[in-house]
Amino acid sequence: MSSPTPDAADSWPDRMGWALDRVLNVMFLDGDDTQTVSVHAADAQAAGVRWGCVVCDILGALVQRRHCAITLDPDGKETPGAAARAGVMILAVFAAMWLATYFAVRNLF
């Protein structure tokens, strides 16, 4: 799924991963609702913003090599299931951040 939007030929996990990716981009990164975290991070990386570089490095290690670059290249070949893996990985990272914040605040009181 290297297109900016999923199509009917994409599997259910890919479509769900793509939708979750967009929701997390809006909720946590104040991104545009038409972008995924990968595209937002790739744009930030191209602009030299530190968080974009870090996110793209993580996605490259856990989801697919050069994942951010491939999301910006319409002719790039994305690994099957990469969108689903990216969505699940991003959800897991945000869940871990939420839990860490919850327990840190809870222990303060």
N, C-alpha and C positions, 0 to 999 in steps of 0.2 A: 504494500500500500504506500506508494511513493507520491500519490496524488494528494492535494491539500484536503480533500474530503474523501471519506470512504465511499465505495459503491456497493451495489448489490452483490457483486461477485466476491467481496471480502467476507471472511468467516465472521461468525458472531463474536468470538473473542477479540478479533481485530477491531471490529466496529465498537465494541464496548471499551476496549483499551483506548481507542481514539477519542471516544466521548469523555471518558474519565480524564484523559490527558488534557482536554480543553477545559473541563470544569476546574481542575486543579490549577491550571494556568491562570484562570480568572480569580479563583478564590485566594490563592496564596502568593501569586506573583504579580497581581494587578495587571494581568495581560489582556490582550484583545480576545474576545470570545470566538474569533475565527482562527486563532493560532493554538497550536499545541505547545506544551512546555519545550519540546525539542526545537521547534521553529523559533520560539521566543529566546531560548538559550543560544541558538545558533546566531541569531541577530545580535544578541548581547556579546557573544564571543567575537564576532566580526568587528564590533565596535570597541573591543578591548576591555569590556567590563568583566571584572573578576568572577562574579557569580556565574556568568555565562560560560566562561572557560572551565570552571569546576564542574558544573552540571554536564557539559558536553564530554568532559573526561570520564565522568561516572557513567554516563549513557554509553560511551564508547567501550568501556570495560565490561559493563554488565548486560547491555542489550545487543549492540551490534557495533563492530568496528566502524568508525567514521559516521556514526548515526546522525549527528547534527548536520554534517556536510551533505549527507544523502537526503535529508529532509528538505534542504534548500535546492537540490538539483532535481528537476522534474524527470530527468532521464536516469537517475540513480536507481540501482537495483537494491531494493530493501529485502532483507532476509524475511522469509515467511514467518509470521507470528511475532515480528519485532514490535509492532504496535501494541499487541497484547502484553508482551513482556515489559515494554516501557511503561504502560499504564499501571500494571501491577507493581513494578519496582518503585514508581513514583508514589503510588498510594502507600506502599510500605514505608518509604522514607518519611512522608508527611505524618503517618500514624506514629512512627517512632519519635518524631520531633514533638508531636502533641503529647504523647505519654511522658516523655522526658520533662516537658514543661509542666505538665500536671503534677508529677511527683516532686519536682523542684519547688513549685509553689506550695504544695501540700506540706512539705517538710519545713517550710519557712514559718508556718503558723503553729 
